């Protein structure tokens, strides 16, 4: 897991907590803020996964060339 994946997952969890708090407190603004933060976290996590997979593919290619 790389830095983007970890940060994205953390932001996503924080967003879910804010979103749930907004629902419980009937605070539409907090709920929306949490939803936005959750979505941003999910995007950042996906970017991190793609970056990691790209790096792994390049590493595999390098290993194949060495053989």
C-alpha positions in Angstrom: 0.0 0.0 0.0 1.5 3.4 -1.0 1.0 6.8 0.5 -1.9 7.8 -1.8 -3.8 4.6 -1.0 -3.3 5.1 2.7 -4.3 8.8 2.6 -7.3 8.0 0.4 -8.5 5.3 2.7 -8.1 7.6 5.7 -10.0 10.5 4.0 -12.7 8.1 3.0 -13.2 6.8 6.5 -13.2 10.4 7.9 -15.8 11.3 5.3 -18.0 8.4 6.2 -17.9 9.4 9.9 -18.8 13.0 9.1 -21.5 11.8 6.7 -23.0 9.6 9.4 -22.7 12.3 12.0 -24.6 14.7 9.7 -27.4 12.2 9.3 -27.6 11.6 13.0 -27.6 15.3 13.8 -29.8 16.2 10.9 -27.1 18.5 9.6 -27.3 18.6 5.8 -24.1 20.6 5.5 -22.0 18.2 7.6 -23.5 15.2 5.7 -22.6 16.8 2.3 -19.1 17.7 3.5 -18.6 14.1 4.6 -19.9 12.7 1.3 -17.5 15.0 -0.6 -14.6 14.0 1.6 -15.4 10.3 1.2 -15.6 10.6 -2.6 -12.3 12.4 -2.7 -10.7 9.8 -0.5 -12.0 7.0 -2.8 -10.6 8.7 -5.9 -7.2 9.2 -4.2 -7.1 5.6 -3.1 -7.9 4.5 -6.7 -5.2 6.7 -8.1 -2.8 5.1 -5.5 -3.8 1.6 -6.6 -3.3 2.4 -10.2 0.1 3.9 -9.6 1.1 0.9 -7.6 -0.1 -1.5 -10.3 1.8 0.5 -12.9 4.9 0.3 -10.9 4.5 -3.4 -10.4 4.0 -3.9 -14.1 7.2 -2.0 -14.9 9.1 -4.0 -12.3 7.8 -7.3 -13.8 8.8 -6.1 -17.3 12.2 -5.3 -16.0 12.5 -8.7 -14.5 11.5 -10.4 -17.7 14.1 -8.4 -19.7 16.8 -9.4 -17.3 16.2 -13.1 -17.9 
